[in-house]
Each structure stands twice: as C-alpha cells, then as structure tokens.
C-alpha cells in the first residue's frame, strides 16, 4: 500500500512556510541537499509537481496546496498522539496575549495551526500593545505573553528580559506604498498606532532627536489598519519587516530617514506559582511558534 512519508510531509510544510529550501533546512534539522532530496522523493510519490521554483524562492502548486492541507492535519494528529502517549497532552484553557506586531500577515493562520496541534486546549487569545500586554501579564491576567522589545530603546520594558525566550528577531524598516518617494523639503507624513504604543513613542522620539520634520497624518487602531493606510499612500510608518504586504514596501534609498534597530519577539518568562500545565504549554508554544 502506497502512503506518504511523515518526515517528507513535515519537510514540505517547512519549505512552504519558509519560502525556500535553504530557509527550511534548519527548521527540520537537515542540510539543504537533504531537503531537496526529500522534496524530490515526495513529488515522485505524489506523481506530480508540488512546488514552483524561482529566484524569489518556492511556492506551492495547486497540488502542493492540496497536499499541504492534508499534511498539516496528519502532522497535528501525529504530534498529538506522541504527546498523549508520553504524558505531554495539553488540556484546559490557555489565556494567550500576543503583540499586534507579531507576523501580522500570518497570525490568523498561526492561531489556526495552534488549534489543530492542541485540539484539547481552549485558546483565549487577546491582541494587545506590548506595554499593555506586559502590564496585564504582570497582574496575572494572561498565562502566556508574546511581546516585542526594541533593541536599545531605553523606554522598552525589561520585565524578565534575562529569562525571556526570544522567538525571532526582525529589522525595523520605513515602509510606504510601493513606489512611494518622499518629497524633499516637506514634513514626513507619519502613520502610527496610538501614542500608548512603544513603537509609536520610539519613532516619534527618534525623528525629534534627529530633527526630522514630521506630521502625524494618521493613527490606526491596529497593524492591519496601518497596512491599509500605507497601501493607500497616506504616508510612511516605522514597522517590523514582516509587516510588508501587498501594496506596501520598504522605502527606496536614499530616503533621508534615520537608520532603525532590530526588534525581538519574546515569550515572557514563567511566574512563580504557575501551574505545570501553563509551564508546559509555554514551552510547547514557544517551540511551535519558533
């Protein structure tokens, strides 16, 4: 009986998520050549092409998209069965707080995958600004918190920084509508989240410190709204690189705006007295999100 190999399905998911065979290799602890060989064997078993390859990376074919949906379900069931037999199954309610800046375009898909991987866990998810998230986490309103920290920003909260688990780092970038050029001699039309947002505060302080004239042209309630305003050509914004989306690109150099640091997305550290369920859930979620 012909079946699909579990590890080849896992590699397929990693390749499509990463966007290239090279980027997928460390996710599945294989060399790039081994990833390529696994994809060759999987396509041979599927009897058709699963990926289209270009200089920009790889993308799934129609057959690849169909197989990916099956692969995610198969892998989730396999992982659930393994955890159950090893006494690691999670069951209960988990209150999860996530910064609005974390992978804005992928957050819905990510939460769906978490639901598939942990079907017995009731996810109660809140999207918050990092400062509010840290404060609420400190008051015990959430079990697990995922916040953003701006490198070198003195105003950036340092709660538990020594023990925080860093999931990923991204560069900040000046973004605008694709093809937008800043007009010389005119104030920068700045788009941002409300002034309670640490990135808003950092951006404004940086422009003032560098004496760059600006006007606050638009305040959005969330990153999705900010992306829409950027795509509409209303101005520019300082955002993490994963906020680039259709109609939104990095400003072409030279644009005259200050250089920007990186940000780190961190799972806030465990608290004294938390349950074993929450500790285990944090560890598994951190591994899954990475």
PyMOL commands that set and color helices and strands:
alter all, ss='L'
color gray80, all
select helices_A, chain A and resi 6-18+21-25+32-46+62-85+107-117+130-138+198-209+223-231+241-243+276-289
alter helices_A, ss='H'
color red, helices_A
select strands_A, chain A and resi 51-54+57-60+92-99+121-128+144-150+165-177+188-193+214-220+237-240+248-250+262-267
alter strands_A, ss='S'
color yellow, strands_A
deselect
rebuild
show_as cartoon
